[in-house]
């Protein structure tokens, strides 16, 4: 499986905007256009396109968790796999690649994610990478962390 991550640039950002998720998933994750637009206001956000060879199949965004006062933690904020490509293992491979990329940064010792209540499939998905639930926040989001990356 030739899954690879690519920086989002002026040459491929439209690939990300063309990704589609189900109507139900829109309740749990921002559309790539929204996430990419928001990231332009924060220089520390990292946007990656998920590609199968040269075909865009997803999008992932992460950044140092500075807003929560956790400068040694990376927060994976978005993970989207195009609705036609879901269930093929692309998300799993993309998370493996992102965790490897984060580990190479060396100044971070943990990674966190969150999922919105009702989207419980993401809990099982992230547990496969040894993420553990640490809290439920005021926005009905469950926070999971992975330490010692």
N, C-alpha and C positions, 0 to 999 in steps of 0.2 A: 504494500500500500504506500503510494508516494504522496503522503500528506506532508505539506511544508507550510511554514509561516512566512509571511512577507509583510514588511512595513507598509503601512497605508500611505500612499503618496498621491500627487495630483494625477498620476498615470493610472492608478487602479482604484481610487475611491468610489468610482461609479459601479465597479464590480460589487462592492459591499452594499451599496444602496439598492441594487437589484436583488439582493437576497430576500427570500420570503419565509415567514414563519406562519404558523396557524393563527387563526383569530384568538383561540384560547391562550396561546403562548404570548400574545400581545399584552395580556394581563400581568405577565410576570417578568418581562424583559423589555428594555428599550429597543426600538428599531435602530439598525446601524446608522442611519442618517442622523438620528438624534444623538446617539453616543459619540459619533465622530465630531459633530458640531460642538457638543459640550466640551469635548477634549481640547478644542482649539483655544479655550480660555485657561487651560492648565498645562503648562509646559512639561510637567512630570507624567502625564498620561501616555501610555504606550498602546498603540493600536496595531493589531496584526490581522491580516487577511489569512484565512485558512484555505489552502488550495490543495486539490487533488491533481497533481501534475501542474498544469497551467489553468485548470478550471476552478473558479472560485466556488467554495462550498460552505464557507462560514466566516465568522468574525469573532475575535476575542479582544478584550481590552483589560489592561491592568495598570496599577499605579501604586507608588508608595502611599501607605495609609496615613498621610500627614494630618488630614482633617480629624482623625480620631486620636491624634497624639501618639501614634505608633510608627515612628520613622524607620524602624527595622522590620516592618511588616509590609508585604505586598498584598493589595486587595485586588482580586479578580472580579471585576465589576460586570462584565458582559461576556456571555458565551452564546453564540447563535450558530446553528447549523441550518442551512436551507431546508425547508420542509420536505423537498423531494429527496434530500440526501440523508435524512435522519435515520437512525437505526443501522447504519453501516459501519460504525466504529470510528468515524471521522472525529467526533467530539472527544473520544477517549484519547486518540492519538494526538490531537491538538493540545489537550491538557498536559499530556506527557511532555510534549515539546515546549510548552510554556513553562512548566515547572523546571525543566532542564535549563531553559534560558534564564529564569529567575535565579536559579542556583549559581550560575556563572557570574551574576552580579556581585556576589560575595559580601555585600554589606547588609544583607537581609537574612533573618533567621526564622521567619514564619510567613505563611501565606494564609489569607482569609478569603472566604467567599460568603455570600448569603443567598438564600432562596426565599421566595415569598410563600407564606403558608398557602397550601392548596396545590403547589407545584412540587409535591413530595417526591416525585421521580428524581429530582435533583439531589435530594438527600442521599439516596442509594447510589447515584452516580458518583458523587464526591466521596462517599465512604470507601469506594474502591481504591481511592488514592490515599487513604488513611486520614482524611479530614474528620475531625470530631466536633460535635455540637458544643458550643460554649455559652450561647445565650439566645434568647428571643428578645428582639428589640421592640420599641414602641410602635413600629410601623408594620407589625406582623411579619417581620423578616427573621429567619433563623440564621444565626451567624455560625459558621464552621471554620475551624482553624487547622492548619497543618504546621507542626513545629519541626525544627531541626531538618530543614530542607537541604 
